Amino acid sequence: MQQVFLIHAHKDLDGLNRLVEQLCDPDFLVYVHLDRSSALDPAALHRAARLVTPRVAVRWGGISQVAACLGSLRQILAQAPSFDKVTFLSAQDFPLLPNTLLKQQLAQFSGRELIELTPIAPDAWPVTARYQYFHREGGAHFERAACAMLNVGLRLLRRTRRFPAGFTPYGGSCWWSLSRACLAELLRLHDADPRLLRFCRWVQCPDELFFQTMIMQSHFASRVLSDNFRYIQWPAGGARNPKVLGEADFDQIRASHAHFCRKLDSRTSAALVQRLLTWKESRAA
């Protein structure tokens, strides 16, 4: 069964093209969304990649990340009539399995939705402030000032924003592998009831809750396996970004059950990439 890989990129063209090259396979389709606000040149993109259009200017932590993903998925579903899953990646990801093994692993989970998922609640993932107050990550000064004033008012009134009626908040990593049928259903549900996306316009990091919440509203909830098979290191102290991996992380990566690792940088991670390539070649033999 054909697999689709959707890559969202905003920098590091060399790393992006290296990732596309690793995924070159007759059974794989690779789509790339280039952030419209980035300096990446579409003409320099690897020839095996299909460019997502229109391009969206993406702000970290804002609703534009969800909008770019929804637009990408609509194009994929329109152009690829038959495939198993879309695996959502960043340009700073790297595959840990040779393509033959990656196909086997994805086929093993053909009846599951691979997405990290947990309730957003004080006794589960305690990030309720992300939606209970107004946020505008990367927005204009007046937008951030308006959010601050609104939040002062909420606190004075001892009130918080409430999730749209009928939705229960779930969250997790924004990187996942979801089936064609699941994605088609999520788009259908969103088109029929866009309240969640409207609510998320003022949520911090909505890409880490929109898809999880929508899936748990659908009949695909019972198919969820709460594992996205990514190796990611988060620094202690609540850092906003994962660690950029280096050669010293190789043994831990190799011991994981992940399909991909992140976050890599062409310069910082150069030695690690070489070790990963050698390891992959040995597994493909």
ZISUL-V820557 format. One record per helix or strand of 2 or more residues. SS is the DSSP state (@ for helix, = for strand). FROM is the first residue (numbers start at 1). LEN is the number of residues. If there is no record, write none. Layout:
# ZISUL-V820557
ss=SS from=FROM len=LEN
ss=SS from=FROM len=LEN
This chain:
# ZISUL-V820557
ss== from=3 len=7
ss=@ from=13 len=10
ss== from=28 len=7
ss=@ from=42 len=3
ss== from=49 len=3
ss=@ from=63 len=17
ss== from=85 len=6
ss== from=93 len=3
ss=@ from=99 len=10
ss== from=113 len=2
ss== from=118 len=3
ss=@ from=129 len=4
ss=@ from=141 len=16
ss== from=170 len=2
ss== from=177 len=3
ss=@ from=180 len=13
ss=@ from=195 len=6
ss=@ from=206 len=3
ss=@ from=210 len=7
ss=@ from=221 len=3
ss== from=224 len=2
ss== from=230 len=2
ss=@ from=247 len=9
ss== from=260 len=3
ss=@ from=270 len=15
